[in-house]
Amino acid sequence: MRETVAMSSTAFQQTPLQDRPAELLAQLLRFDTTNPPGNEGACIGWIGGLLEELGCEVKILAAEPARPSLIARLPGEGSSPPLLLQGHVDVVAARGEWTHPPFGGEIHDGFIWGRGALDMKGGVAMMLAAFMRAKAAGRRPPGDVILCLMADEEAGSPLGAEFLVREHAELFAGVRYAIGEFGGFRLAIGGRSFYPIMVAEKQLCWSKATLRGPAGHGSMPVRGGAMGSLGKLLERIDRKRLPVHIPAVTRAMVEAIAAELPAPAAAPLRGLLRPALTDRLLGAMGERGRVFDPLLHNTVSATILAGGEKINVIPDEVTVELDCRLLPGSTPELLFAELRALTGVEMELEIMRHDPVAAEPDMTLFDGLAGILRELDPAAKPIPLLLPGVTDGRFFSRLGIQTYGFLPMQLPPEMPFMQLIHAPDERIPVEAVEFGTRAIELALERF
């Protein structure tokens, strides 16, 4: 028995790393790429070395020396446009109590544990393994495949995707479609296995509200001053929603889910698509309604307050920074009008950052990607997804590139997927990494 174990271990070590995507991910997790400061250089350098060993030509580009990104190209037959695989290697801080070390890359109970296992080194491992398999096998996909692994996504991407799109757009010439985060994971609803494929994301619209009023001595209260207006603003956006909007992607997603559920469960979902009922039904759904709420409204979250200099001086001006997210097709001007109408507060509103996205996604590759999921999991019900957050896809959209969030993972129904992202004990099943690698491998062969 001991001899058999030793031989198996040796054989395992001789298996190419691209055929061991779980071990590839474990290695990636051992690089501490917490952003800030990022320090993605060692991780990107290690990946570059793997690719160069296979004979790939690798470009390393950096806005700052310690914050590089990597681009490699797999030549295709030229019968299709290039396909972009894009992902990021930086992660958020690993705060809180962890069962296993966040940068240990350890495998326990069938899971790979570590910061970034889900967001998004797990996806990077899938893409990298699929790309390396194609290169090692000498495959020529229909079009070139461009692998782009980047820094700085968790801090808004000024040193990653935004830098590459602005300074090196020629590297993506001819690309129409990309695979990136965030989607392809199994989502259990009503006993069915849904696989949301991200086809659109909301628009980042960071804004600042300035509220003014009379100043005064702290001993002589001011009614209706800047602080009072701030309180009214915060109370209204905490308790009320902005008006309902139903983007085409949200409608398609809700209808696809409802079509698979029994009538009693489907009825309230379809009711979400009737604006007169939407908010009432969201309230009745409780925690489940949180999934759909930001897909049906522009949203505003107060995050940073500033005002006042001395405890005994009533300020004449206070500001609040607002993390606003716009639905596709909405504009900052529409949002500001909705916010003023909702709150009834007089304020000056200014845009701090706006990253627009296309009003309607290009769905050309959706059916093909959905077919891959059905092939690998006959119970799969692929559905389009509007992401309430943002990804690097918003920068590539400036070059006319449609990103599909397609990092397939067969997750156990009991796994609290969304609650683990950016949280302690982030982990991914070993089998999910294998599943996703195979799905992306098929995508490279077919598109």
KEVOZA-975411 format. One line per field, with one value per residue (C-alpha): y, z, x. Coordinates in pm, 1 decimal. Layout:
<nodes>
north: (Y,...)
up: (Z,...)
east: (X,...)
</nodes>
This chain:
<nodes>
north: (0.0,244.3,178.8,244.4,576.2,683.0,601.0,790.1,1093.5,1086.1,1054.1,1347.5,1566.1,1478.1,1576.5,1918.6,2198.2,2296.0,1954.8,2027.3,2351.5,2312.4,2309.9,2600.8,2796.4,2697.2,2841.5,3166.4,3202.6,3187.0,3520.6,3798.1,4048.6,4244.6,4577.7,4817.3,4794.7,4519.2,4399.4,4186.2,4164.9,3830.6,3665.0,3802.7,3706.9,3349.1,3319.7,3466.9,3203.1,2922.0,3058.7,3114.8,2754.2,2650.4,2877.1,3164.0,3519.1,3724.1,4101.4,4262.4,4615.2,4838.6,5189.0,5141.1,4885.9,4691.0,4676.2,4490.2,4320.5,4038.0,3970.1,3649.7,3543.3,3196.7,3209.2,3082.3,2985.1,3334.6,3229.3,3421.7,3747.1,3718.4,3615.5,3790.9,3616.2,3885.8,3868.3,4026.9,3885.8,4144.4,4074.4,4263.4,4250.5,3924.8,4065.9,3866.8,3517.5,3246.0,2869.2,2822.1,3079.8,3324.1,3303.9,2937.4,2794.2,2490.0,2218.1,2085.0,1896.8,1922.5,2302.1,2529.3,2799.5,3148.8,3511.9,3534.4,3176.4,3316.0,3674.8,3605.9,3388.8,3086.8,3228.1,3320.5,2960.9,2833.1,3069.5,3008.5,2629.7,2627.5,2858.1,2646.1,2322.6,2460.7,2576.6,2251.1,2045.0,2258.9,2351.5,2636.6,2778.5,2952.8,3291.7,3412.9,3387.9,3678.7,3612.8,3935.2,3911.7,4243.6,4438.4,4681.7,4580.9,4596.3,4965.2,5071.9,4958.9,5284.2,5083.4,4779.6,4759.6,5136.1,5183.2,4905.8,5028.6,5386.7,5326.7,4992.5,4962.0,4825.3,4496.3,4433.5,4525.6,4319.0,4179.2,4181.5,3943.7,3867.3,3619.1,3758.8,3779.4,3747.9,3461.0,3098.8,2976.1,2735.1,2904.0,2682.6,2829.0,2619.7,2295.8,2403.7,2465.2,2808.0,2933.5,3314.7,3437.5,3803.4,3999.8,4350.6,4547.7,4862.0,5192.2,5330.2,5687.2,5808.6,6146.2,6408.7,6600.6,6937.7,7075.2,7430.8,7632.7,7905.7,7874.0,7955.2,7900.1,7551.5,7693.3,7844.4,7559.2,7615.8,7456.8,7345.0,7394.5,7190.3,6914.4,6889.1,6859.8,6590.8,6396.5,6419.6,6304.5,6004.7,5906.4,5915.3,5709.8,5460.6,5405.7,5462.7,5331.2,5529.8,5470.3,5129.7,5062.3,4728.7,4682.6,4419.1,4206.2,4203.3,4113.5,3825.2,3699.0,3707.6,3549.0,3270.7,3185.8,3206.4,2975.0,2693.9,2730.1,2609.7,2865.2,2968.2,3056.5,3204.8,3446.2,3686.8,3684.8,3785.3,4047.3,4216.7,4314.8,4519.3,4855.7,4914.2,4596.1,4581.9,4753.7,4590.6,4244.8,4317.3,4410.3,4089.8,3880.2,4000.8,3887.6,3711.7,4041.5,4183.3,3981.3,4159.7,4502.8,4661.6,4508.6,4713.4,5047.6,5297.9,5288.8,5536.9,5446.5,5714.5,5623.0,5923.6,6227.4,6551.1,6873.8,7089.1,7194.9,7268.5,7111.8,7450.2,7577.2,7480.6,7429.3,7611.1,7329.4,6949.9,6694.8,6329.6,6105.1,5872.8,5539.4,5549.3,5264.8,5325.4,5073.3,5038.1,5320.5,5552.9,5874.8,6076.3,6352.8,6110.4,5978.8,6328.0,6419.0,6099.9,6167.1,6523.0,6411.1,6129.5,6335.0,6684.2,6816.1,7113.5,7013.9,7056.3,6729.7,6666.0,6361.1,6233.9,5940.6,5794.7,5475.0,5436.9,5104.6,5013.7,5034.6,4692.8,4398.2,4204.4,3857.7,3686.5,3435.2,3375.3,3068.7,2907.2,2956.1,2836.0,2523.2,2443.5,2457.8,2227.7,1986.7,1969.0,1973.8,1846.2,2002.8,2349.8,2638.1,2922.3,3271.1,3620.7,3828.2,4200.3,4250.0,4511.7,4572.8,4653.1,4463.6,4540.6,4468.3,4830.6,4948.1,4698.4,4808.0,5139.3,4942.2,4788.5,4460.1,4271.7,4084.4,3772.5,3681.2,3313.2,3141.8,2825.7,2664.5,2371.3,2489.5,2284.8,2426.6,2489.3,2694.5,3065.0,3185.9,3558.4,3579.2,3442.9,3700.4,3960.7,3777.3,3540.2,3173.2,3241.6,2906.0,2716.0,2343.3,2162.5,2011.5,2358.1,2462.6,2150.8,2213.8,2576.8,2492.3,2240.3,2487.6,2759.4,2503.6,2421.1,2790.2,2836.3,2544.5,2670.7,3050.6)
up: (0.0,85.6,-250.3,-434.3,-254.3,-339.6,-706.7,-717.5,-558.4,-811.5,-1100.7,-962.2,-949.8,-1310.2,-1432.3,-1602.7,-1383.1,-1636.0,-1576.3,-1202.8,-1192.9,-821.8,-748.9,-991.1,-788.3,-460.5,-587.8,-692.0,-349.1,-181.4,-336.2,-105.7,-357.4,-110.3,-267.4,-136.1,-189.7,-448.8,-509.3,-798.0,-949.0,-799.5,-894.5,-1249.0,-1286.9,-1179.3,-1427.8,-1700.7,-1629.0,-1668.6,-2003.4,-2131.9,-2046.0,-2288.5,-2558.6,-2522.4,-2595.6,-2287.2,-2256.0,-1912.5,-1897.3,-1592.8,-1501.9,-1192.2,-1174.1,-878.6,-1031.3,-1364.4,-1588.8,-1834.8,-2190.9,-2387.7,-2722.2,-2854.7,-3236.9,-3398.4,-3745.5,-3828.8,-3907.4,-3611.1,-3433.1,-3132.5,-2801.6,-2485.2,-2148.9,-1884.7,-1508.4,-1211.9,-958.3,-680.4,-380.8,-92.8,261.4,455.5,771.7,1037.7,1177.2,927.0,973.5,747.3,658.1,393.1,195.2,259.8,-47.2,159.0,54.0,322.3,299.6,-78.2,-80.5,-164.9,102.8,66.2,-11.6,-379.0,-420.0,-557.6,-644.6,-866.4,-855.6,-895.3,-1230.5,-1322.1,-1254.5,-1485.9,-1767.6,-1725.1,-1716.8,-2024.4,-2212.8,-2116.5,-2214.9,-2560.2,-2603.2,-2477.3,-2707.4,-3008.9,-3068.8,-3301.3,-3197.0,-3456.9,-3361.3,-3156.7,-2780.0,-2578.0,-2209.2,-2007.3,-1631.8,-1454.0,-1142.6,-940.0,-1008.4,-640.3,-628.6,-942.0,-1199.5,-1273.3,-1283.5,-1452.2,-1708.0,-1737.1,-1804.7,-2065.6,-2251.5,-2253.0,-2333.8,-2518.3,-2700.6,-3008.6,-2824.2,-2834.4,-3197.8,-3358.0,-3028.6,-3003.1,-2713.1,-2380.8,-2098.8,-1749.4,-1412.6,-1275.1,-1352.4,-1449.5,-1091.0,-1000.0,-814.1,-653.3,-664.7,-598.1,-649.9,-993.9,-1095.3,-1255.1,-1400.7,-1434.8,-1714.3,-1666.7,-1983.9,-1840.0,-1533.6,-1366.2,-1414.0,-1145.4,-1065.8,-754.0,-656.3,-385.4,-230.8,-68.3,171.2,303.6,570.0,827.9,1063.1,1430.7,1786.7,1920.9,2215.6,1983.7,1780.7,1412.2,1265.3,903.6,872.2,678.3,940.0,947.3,567.7,583.9,836.4,612.1,310.1,493.1,641.0,302.2,112.0,401.0,402.9,44.3,-299.3,-614.7,-895.7,-1057.8,-1395.3,-1574.9,-1807.1,-2078.3,-1912.7,-1580.1,-1751.3,-1936.4,-1615.0,-1409.2,-1682.8,-1733.8,-1362.5,-1336.8,-1636.4,-1444.6,-1113.9,-996.7,-1035.2,-665.5,-669.5,-1019.5,-964.5,-725.4,-947.2,-1251.6,-1033.4,-991.9,-1358.4,-1290.7,-1157.9,-953.8,-756.3,-760.0,-433.6,-238.6,-351.7,-278.0,76.1,116.5,-8.4,272.3,236.6,-95.3,-239.0,-199.4,-503.1,-731.6,-569.0,-730.0,-1068.0,-1073.0,-933.4,-954.6,-609.1,-373.9,-69.5,160.6,245.4,356.7,558.3,612.0,788.3,1087.1,1241.9,1606.8,1847.0,1939.8,1582.8,1373.4,1020.5,722.4,486.3,501.3,231.4,182.6,-77.7,-246.8,-410.7,-687.2,-931.9,-1246.9,-1450.3,-1817.1,-2008.8,-1707.8,-1680.8,-1390.7,-1472.4,-1436.4,-1108.5,-963.0,-1057.5,-892.2,-579.3,-541.5,-591.7,-339.7,-63.0,-112.1,-4.2,-164.1,-243.0,-491.3,-666.8,-856.9,-1032.7,-889.9,-1132.1,-1394.4,-1587.0,-1848.0,-2006.5,-2314.7,-2273.5,-2435.2,-2429.3,-2735.7,-2674.5,-2972.5,-2769.9,-2495.4,-2651.7,-2719.9,-2362.6,-2231.2,-2446.2,-2286.9,-1942.0,-2047.3,-2197.4,-1874.9,-1647.0,-1813.5,-1531.5,-1601.2,-1664.9,-1796.8,-1751.6,-1835.7,-1542.9,-1482.4,-1225.9,-957.7,-915.2,-1170.8,-1332.2,-1561.8,-1844.9,-1827.5,-1951.7,-2235.7,-2341.5,-2441.1,-2717.4,-2829.3,-2646.5,-2492.3,-2176.2,-2058.8,-1693.1,-1742.9,-1470.7,-1434.8,-1092.4,-978.9,-625.5,-361.0,-290.1,76.0,-1.1,95.2,-224.3,-215.1,158.8,113.8,-139.3,39.0,365.4,597.6,497.8,124.5,-50.7,-364.8,-423.2,-596.0,-836.5,-925.4,-1049.2,-1265.8,-1398.7,-1486.6,-1655.6,-1881.0,-1967.3,-2066.5,-2259.4,-2464.7,-2519.7,-2662.5,-2900.7,-3031.2,-3035.4)
east: (0.0,278.2,443.7,116.2,71.5,426.0,375.6,46.8,209.0,492.3,250.6,52.2,360.3,442.6,96.3,117.7,-8.0,-274.6,-430.8,-438.9,-639.2,-709.2,-334.7,-291.6,-546.4,-381.3,-52.5,-222.9,-383.3,-43.0,52.5,-66.7,-204.1,-415.5,-512.9,-400.5,-109.0,-159.0,196.7,74.3,424.8,529.5,198.9,200.0,567.6,496.4,209.3,429.7,692.3,438.0,326.9,678.8,769.0,494.6,632.7,387.8,494.7,412.5,380.0,410.1,268.7,251.3,144.2,360.4,645.9,503.4,154.1,189.0,-63.8,0.1,-112.5,-51.0,-194.5,-279.5,-288.5,-608.1,-717.6,-837.8,-1193.5,-1335.5,-1248.2,-1015.2,-1169.8,-1053.3,-1017.3,-981.5,-947.3,-772.7,-528.5,-561.5,-785.1,-944.4,-805.7,-852.8,-1007.0,-1189.1,-1141.1,-1049.1,-1075.5,-772.3,-501.7,-630.3,-304.9,-229.0,-398.9,-496.8,-740.0,-975.5,-1304.1,-1311.6,-1267.0,-974.9,-961.8,-821.2,-878.8,-964.3,-1086.8,-1414.6,-1317.0,-1143.8,-834.6,-1061.9,-1172.6,-815.9,-709.3,-986.3,-888.9,-518.7,-555.8,-781.8,-542.0,-240.3,-415.3,-491.5,-131.8,20.4,-203.3,-115.4,-479.2,-571.1,-907.1,-1128.7,-986.1,-690.4,-735.9,-599.2,-534.9,-525.1,-461.0,-464.1,-384.1,-592.1,-953.8,-1045.1,-945.1,-1131.5,-869.5,-681.0,-355.8,-510.6,-790.4,-839.0,-466.2,-456.7,-764.4,-638.8,-271.7,-264.0,-595.4,-414.4,-356.1,-731.3,-790.1,-1064.3,-1196.2,-1575.3,-1635.3,-1471.5,-1513.2,-1462.0,-1628.4,-1899.6,-2136.4,-2176.5,-2217.6,-2496.8,-2780.9,-3047.2,-3399.8,-3708.1,-3519.8,-3392.8,-3029.4,-2998.1,-2671.2,-2671.4,-2442.3,-2355.9,-2431.1,-2464.9,-2364.6,-2484.3,-2305.2,-2079.2,-2182.1,-2003.2,-2145.8,-2127.1,-2414.8,-2347.5,-2609.9,-2604.6,-2779.3,-2722.0,-2425.3,-2442.5,-2326.6,-2386.7,-2576.5,-2841.2,-2997.2,-3068.7,-3378.9,-3368.4,-2992.5,-2740.2,-2729.6,-3108.2,-3117.3,-2850.9,-3059.4,-3364.5,-3163.2,-3018.7,-3353.5,-3528.7,-3271.5,-3263.4,-3638.6,-3750.1,-3659.2,-3602.8,-3856.6,-3891.6,-3728.4,-3737.4,-3438.2,-3469.6,-3200.0,-3381.7,-3708.1,-3542.2,-3378.7,-3699.7,-3909.9,-3653.9,-3658.4,-4037.3,-4080.0,-3908.3,-4093.2,-4435.0,-4712.6,-4726.7,-4356.4,-4358.4,-4647.1,-4471.1,-4162.5,-4365.0,-4532.2,-4195.0,-4221.2,-4537.3,-4412.4,-4725.9,-4653.2,-4273.6,-4186.0,-4468.4,-4357.5,-3991.1,-4089.5,-4289.1,-3995.9,-3771.2,-3411.9,-3482.9,-3594.9,-3244.4,-3136.3,-3383.3,-3409.8,-3097.1,-3189.1,-3510.1,-3394.8,-3116.1,-2958.6,-2792.4,-2583.3,-2440.0,-2080.4,-1869.5,-1980.1,-1789.0,-1887.0,-1816.1,-1486.6,-1564.1,-1808.5,-1956.4,-2004.6,-2307.7,-2170.4,-2313.9,-2211.5,-2195.2,-2123.2,-2205.1,-2047.2,-2292.4,-2218.5,-2476.7,-2535.7,-2737.0,-2928.3,-2833.0,-2997.7,-3018.9,-2818.2,-2676.5,-2924.9,-3217.0,-3076.3,-3033.5,-3390.3,-3517.2,-3311.2,-3437.5,-3797.7,-3760.9,-3600.2,-3738.8,-3399.5,-3226.7,-2871.4,-2594.3,-2511.2,-2190.4,-2050.0,-1723.3,-1693.0,-1923.2,-1843.1,-2118.3,-2217.6,-2418.2,-2794.3,-2844.8,-2600.5,-2487.9,-2631.6,-2463.5,-2261.3,-2516.3,-2678.8,-2341.5,-2224.0,-2559.0,-2522.1,-2186.8,-2343.7,-2627.2,-2376.4,-2174.0,-2479.2,-2799.1,-3004.0,-2862.4,-3102.1,-2881.2,-3026.5,-2898.5,-2774.4,-2757.1,-2481.7,-2559.6,-2185.5,-1917.1,-1629.6,-1338.6,-1578.9,-1695.0,-1353.9,-1335.6,-1683.5,-1522.3,-1349.7,-1679.1,-1615.6,-1907.5,-1805.8,-1986.6,-1947.0,-1873.7,-1673.0,-1882.6,-1895.4,-2106.1,-2168.2,-2349.4,-2698.0,-2611.8,-2299.9,-2352.4,-2183.4,-2258.7,-2191.9,-1837.5,-1718.4,-1499.7,-1571.4,-1381.9,-1350.1,-1378.1,-1350.1,-1443.7,-1505.5,-1220.8,-1474.1,-1604.5,-1260.4,-1239.8,-1591.6,-1518.0,-1188.2,-1360.7,-1638.0,-1392.9,-1185.2,-1495.2,-1562.6,-1212.2,-1260.1,-1593.5,-1575.9)
</nodes>
